[in-house]
Amino acid sequence: MTGNPIDELPKWIISVDRRLILLEYLKYHNIAKASDIAHETERSTQNVSRALKEFEDRGLLECLTPDKTTWKRYVLTDMGRKVLEKMEGKYL
């Protein structure tokens, strides 16, 4: 990515449904867990886990329980909150 990531990340998020679904979930929940999101959005846990990992790799989420292999909990980072604010009303 070049330029300001805050400006480019919305395009990356809306390009794949699971990312948009994850951000929509995070709009209403402070802590994200793959199984909870999967249940609420009727997506597979694997699909949601992949989105969580993608967000974490881009610095949008931080894992609160990195030592666990399952039932990991995630929260938005400062950058993640900025992207959410930028997209609110336009895509969410």
Backbone as a printed PyTorch tensor [residue, N CA C, xyz], in Angstrom:
tensor([[[  0.8370,  -1.1840,   0.0000],
         [  0.0000,   0.0000,   0.0000],
         [  0.8750,   1.2380,   0.0000]],

        [[  0.4720,   2.2030,  -0.7500],
         [  1.1880,   3.4700,  -0.7690],
         [  0.2630,   4.5570,  -0.2600]],

        [[  0.8240,   5.6960,   0.0800],
         [ -0.0220,   6.7900,   0.5470],
         [ -0.4980,   6.5560,   1.9680]],

        [[ -1.5940,   7.2110,   2.3170],
         [ -2.1470,   7.1230,   3.6610],
         [ -3.0070,   5.8650,   3.7910]],

        [[ -2.6250,   4.9360,   4.6790],
         [ -3.4020,   3.7000,   4.8160],
         [ -4.8530,   3.9480,   5.2200]],

        [[ -5.0920,   4.9870,   5.9960],
         [ -6.4690,   5.2850,   6.4220],
         [ -7.3490,   5.5640,   5.2060]],

        [[ -6.7730,   6.1590,   4.1710],
         [ -7.5350,   6.4490,   2.9510],
         [ -7.6950,   5.2210,   2.0610]],

        [[ -6.7220,   4.3180,   2.0980],
         [ -6.7380,   3.1580,   1.1980],
         [ -7.4330,   1.9260,   1.7860]],

        [[ -7.4610,   1.8200,   3.0940],
         [ -8.0390,   0.6320,   3.7260],
         [ -9.5280,   0.4360,   3.4520]],

        [[-10.3470,   1.4890,   3.3810],
         [-11.7640,   1.2320,   3.0670],
         [-11.9650,   0.4540,   1.7690]],

        [[-11.1850,   0.7490,   0.7390],
         [-11.2980,   0.0140,  -0.5360],
         [-10.9350,  -1.4520,  -0.3350]],

        [[ -9.8880,  -1.6860,   0.4360],
         [ -9.4570,  -3.0560,   0.7240],
         [-10.5560,  -3.7890,   1.4940]],

        [[-11.1860,  -3.1300,   2.4650],
         [-12.2240,  -3.7600,   3.2790],
         [-13.4540,  -4.0950,   2.4470]],

        [[-13.9320,  -3.1470,   1.6370],
         [-15.1690,  -3.4030,   0.8920],
         [-14.9770,  -4.3620,  -0.2790]],

        [[-13.7290,  -4.6720,  -0.6110],
         [-13.4790,  -5.5730,  -1.7420],
         [-13.8130,  -7.0330,  -1.4140]],

        [[-13.9700,  -7.3700,  -0.1290],
         [-14.2710,  -8.7460,   0.2770],
         [-15.3650,  -8.7080,   1.3490]],

        [[-16.4300,  -9.4640,   1.1260],
         [-17.5930,  -9.4480,   2.0310],
         [-17.2370,  -9.6970,   3.4920]],

        [[-16.3770, -10.6900,   3.7490],
         [-16.0820, -11.0470,   5.1430],
         [-15.4610,  -9.8770,   5.9010]],

        [[-14.6990,  -9.0430,   5.2080],
         [-14.0800,  -7.8870,   5.8720],
         [-15.1310,  -6.8460,   6.2230]],

        [[-16.0410,  -6.6100,   5.3100],
         [-17.1100,  -5.6430,   5.5620],
         [-18.0260,  -6.1430,   6.6850]],

        [[-18.3160,  -7.4200,   6.6960],
         [-19.1330,  -8.0220,   7.7560],
         [-18.4300,  -7.8730,   9.1090]],

        [[-17.1300,  -8.1050,   9.1350],
         [-16.3660,  -7.9690,  10.3760],
         [-16.3970,  -6.5300,  10.8840]],

        [[-16.1840,  -5.5770,  10.0040],
         [-16.1820,  -4.1820,  10.4410],
         [-17.5640,  -3.7520,  10.9190]],

        [[-18.5890,  -4.2360,  10.2580],
         [-19.9580,  -3.9450,  10.6850],
         [-20.1890,  -4.5050,  12.0960]],

        [[-19.7000,  -5.7030,  12.3710],
         [-19.8180,  -6.3100,  13.6950],
         [-19.0900,  -5.4530,  14.7330]],

        [[-17.8940,  -5.0010,  14.3770],
         [-17.0780,  -4.2240,  15.3100],
         [-17.6720,  -2.8430,  15.5940]],

        [[-18.5550,  -2.4070,  14.7370],
         [-19.2410,  -1.1350,  14.9530],
         [-20.0980,  -1.2050,  16.2210]],

        [[-20.6010,  -2.3880,  16.5440],
         [-21.5200,  -2.5670,  17.6690],
         [-20.9540,  -3.3760,  18.8330]],

        [[-19.7620,  -3.9500,  18.6830],
         [-19.1710,  -4.7850,  19.7280],
         [-17.7320,  -4.3480,  19.9960]],

        [[-17.3700,  -4.2420,  21.2590],
         [-16.0150,  -3.8240,  21.6230],
         [-14.9980,  -4.9500,  21.4880]],

        [[-15.4440,  -6.1720,  21.7400],
         [-14.5430,  -7.3240,  21.6650],
         [-15.0840,  -8.2980,  20.6240]],

        [[-14.1990,  -8.7760,  19.7720],
         [-14.5870,  -9.6990,  18.7090],
         [-13.9840, -11.0720,  18.9650]],

        [[-14.8070, -12.0910,  18.7970],
         [-14.3670, -13.4760,  18.8960],
         [-14.9530, -14.2040,  17.6900]],

        [[-14.1470, -14.9620,  16.9790],
         [-14.5610, -15.5910,  15.7170],
         [-15.8730, -16.3530,  15.8510]],

        [[-16.0090, -17.1550,  16.8980],
         [-17.2180, -17.9750,  17.0370],
         [-18.4660, -17.1120,  17.2280]],

        [[-18.3420, -16.0280,  17.9950],
         [-19.4870, -15.1360,  18.2060],
         [-19.8990, -14.4470,  16.9090]],

        [[-18.9120, -13.9740,  16.1730],
         [-19.1960, -13.2850,  14.9030],
         [-19.8210, -14.2670,  13.9170]],

        [[-19.2570, -15.4640,  13.8310],
         [-19.7720, -16.4860,  12.9140],
         [-21.2290, -16.8020,  13.2330]],

        [[-21.5330, -16.9620,  14.4890],
         [-22.9070, -17.2750,  14.9030],
         [-23.8550, -16.1260,  14.5440]],

        [[-23.4490, -14.9120,  14.8580],
         [-24.3190, -13.7550,  14.6420],
         [-24.5030, -13.4210,  13.1580]],

        [[-23.4840, -13.6920,  12.3400],
         [-23.5410, -13.2990,  10.9280],
         [-23.8210, -14.4670,   9.9910]],

        [[-23.9520, -15.6750,  10.5670],
         [-24.1980, -16.8870,   9.7870],
         [-23.1040, -17.1520,   8.7540]],

        [[-21.8770, -16.8930,   9.1530],
         [-20.6980, -17.2080,   8.3370],
         [-19.9600, -18.3420,   9.0350]],

        [[-19.0320, -18.9860,   8.3270],
         [-18.2470, -20.0420,   8.9660],
         [-17.2010, -19.4120,   9.8810]],

        [[-16.8440, -20.1480,  10.9220],
         [-15.8170, -19.6630,  11.8450],
         [-14.4970, -19.4660,  11.1060]],

        [[-14.1960, -20.3450,  10.1540],
         [-12.9620, -20.2290,   9.3860],
         [-12.9420, -18.9350,   8.5670]],

        [[-14.0840, -18.6070,   7.9720],
         [-14.2020, -17.3920,   7.1730],
         [-13.9690, -16.1620,   8.0450]],

        [[-14.5750, -16.1500,   9.2150],
         [-14.4300, -15.0240,  10.1400],
         [-13.0070, -14.9720,  10.6820]],

        [[-12.4380, -16.1250,  11.0130],
         [-11.0630, -16.1630,  11.5280],
         [-10.0820, -15.5850,  10.5200]],

        [[-10.3260, -15.8760,   9.2620],
         [ -9.4550, -15.3310,   8.2160],
         [ -9.5520, -13.8080,   8.1740]],

        [[-10.7650, -13.2780,   8.2750],
         [-10.9520, -11.8240,   8.2830],
         [-10.2680, -11.1990,   9.4950]],

        [[-10.3950, -11.8440,  10.6560],
         [ -9.7370, -11.3270,  11.8590],
         [ -8.2220, -11.2690,  11.6660]],

        [[ -7.6610, -12.3210,  11.0960],
         [ -6.2130, -12.3710,  10.8470],
         [ -5.8110, -11.2830,   9.8540]],

        [[ -6.6060, -11.0950,   8.8000],
         [ -6.3050, -10.0510,   7.8180],
         [ -6.3030,  -8.6750,   8.4790]],

        [[ -7.2810,  -8.4200,   9.3270],
         [ -7.3560,  -7.1330,  10.0250],
         [ -6.1750,  -6.9660,  10.9750]],

        [[ -5.8080,  -8.0490,  11.6580],
         [ -4.6710,  -7.9810,  12.5710],
         [ -3.3810,  -7.7040,  11.7990]],

        [[ -3.1980,  -8.3680,  10.6630],
         [ -1.9970,  -8.1660,   9.8400],
         [ -1.8810,  -6.7350,   9.3260]],

        [[ -3.0130,  -6.0690,   9.1310],
         [ -3.0160,  -4.6790,   8.6410],
         [ -2.9970,  -3.6520,   9.7700]],

        [[ -2.9560,  -4.1270,  11.0140],
         [ -2.8880,  -3.2130,  12.1450],
         [ -4.2250,  -2.6240,  12.5660]],

        [[ -5.3230,  -3.2360,  12.1180],
         [ -6.6500,  -2.7380,  12.4670],
         [ -7.1870,  -3.3540,  13.7490]],

        [[ -6.6900,  -4.5470,  14.0760],
         [ -7.1080,  -5.2590,  15.2810],
         [ -5.8850,  -5.6720,  16.0800]],

        [[ -6.1000,  -5.8050,  17.3830],
         [ -5.0750,  -6.3420,  18.2670],
         [ -5.6800,  -7.5330,  18.9920]],

        [[ -4.9380,  -8.6260,  19.0530],
         [ -5.3970,  -9.8130,  19.7680],
         [ -5.0770,  -9.6490,  21.2500]],

        [[ -6.1100,  -9.7910,  22.0930],
         [ -5.9340,  -9.6720,  23.5390],
         [ -5.4050, -10.9580,  24.1550]],

        [[ -5.5430, -12.0690,  23.4220],
         [ -5.1520, -13.3850,  23.9400],
         [ -4.2470, -14.1060,  22.9410]],

        [[ -3.0930, -13.5170,  22.6010],
         [ -2.2510, -14.0980,  21.5470],
         [ -1.6800, -15.4730,  21.8750]],

        [[ -1.5850, -15.8220,  23.1640],
         [ -1.0310, -17.1190,  23.5360],
         [ -2.0190, -18.2690,  23.3670]],

        [[ -3.2890, -17.9460,  23.2060],
         [ -4.3050, -18.9780,  23.0270],
         [ -4.3530, -19.4050,  21.5560]],

        [[ -4.7280, -20.6400,  21.3230],
         [ -4.8630, -21.1080,  19.9420],
         [ -6.3160, -21.0490,  19.4760]],

        [[ -7.2380, -21.0310,  20.4210],
         [ -8.6630, -20.9190,  20.0930],
         [ -9.2920, -19.8770,  21.0140]],

        [[-10.5010, -19.4720,  20.6890],
         [-11.2600, -18.5120,  21.4960],
         [-10.5080, -17.1930,  21.6920]],

        [[ -9.7550, -16.8030,  20.6640],
         [ -9.0210, -15.5410,  20.7520],
         [ -9.9890, -14.3610,  20.7550]],

        [[ -9.6060, -13.3100,  21.4560],
         [-10.4120, -12.0990,  21.5330],
         [ -9.6360, -10.9460,  20.9130]],

        [[-10.3400, -10.1370,  20.1280],
         [ -9.7240,  -9.0310,  19.4100],
         [-10.4300,  -7.7170,  19.7170]],

        [[ -9.6640,  -6.6310,  19.6730],
         [-10.2150,  -5.2810,  19.8010],
         [ -9.6360,  -4.4210,  18.6890]],

        [[-10.3790,  -3.3830,  18.3280],
         [ -9.8900,  -2.4420,  17.3290],
         [ -8.7000,  -1.6640,  17.8700]],

        [[ -7.7310,  -1.4150,  17.0170],
         [ -6.6220,  -0.5280,  17.3600],
         [ -7.0740,   0.9060,  17.0880]],

        [[ -6.2260,   1.8610,  17.4000],
         [ -6.5540,   3.2620,  17.0920],
         [ -6.7820,   3.4290,  15.5890]],

        [[ -5.9220,   2.7990,  14.7840],
         [ -6.0910,   2.8970,  13.3350],
         [ -7.3990,   2.2340,  12.9080]],

        [[ -7.7300,   1.1120,  13.5090],
         [ -8.9820,   0.4320,  13.2000],
         [-10.1900,   1.3110,  13.4880]],

        [[-10.1400,   2.0350,  14.6140],
         [-11.2420,   2.9490,  14.9530],
         [-11.3410,   4.0870,  13.9400]],

        [[-10.1970,   4.5890,  13.5010],
         [-10.2030,   5.6790,  12.5100],
         [-10.8060,   5.2130,  11.1900]],

        [[-10.4600,   4.0080,  10.7680],
         [-11.0190,   3.4600,   9.5310],
         [-12.5190,   3.2580,   9.6750]],

        [[-12.9520,   2.7400,  10.8100],
         [-14.3830,   2.5520,  11.0720],
         [-15.1170,   3.8920,  10.9920]],

        [[-14.5650,   4.9080,  11.6260],
         [-15.1760,   6.2460,  11.5870],
         [-15.2480,   6.7730,  10.1580]],

        [[-14.1840,   6.5450,   9.3970],
         [-14.1350,   7.0180,   8.0070],
         [-15.2100,   6.3410,   7.1480]],

        [[-15.4730,   5.0810,   7.4440],
         [-16.4160,   4.3080,   6.6230],
         [-17.8710,   4.4490,   7.0760]],

        [[-18.0610,   4.8580,   8.3200],
         [-19.4100,   4.9670,   8.8740],
         [-20.2260,   5.9850,   8.0790]],

        [[-21.4450,   5.5880,   7.7480],
         [-22.3110,   6.4610,   6.9820],
         [-22.1010,   6.3480,   5.4850]],

        [[-20.9340,   5.8830,   5.0890],
         [-20.6560,   5.7320,   3.6540],
         [-20.8060,   4.2690,   3.2180]],

        [[-20.2090,   3.3550,   3.9860],
         [-20.2620,   1.9290,   3.6510],
         [-20.9440,   1.1130,   4.7290]],

        [[-21.0630,   1.6630,   5.9380],
         [-21.6310,   0.9040,   7.0670],
         [-22.9050,   1.5610,   7.5510]]])
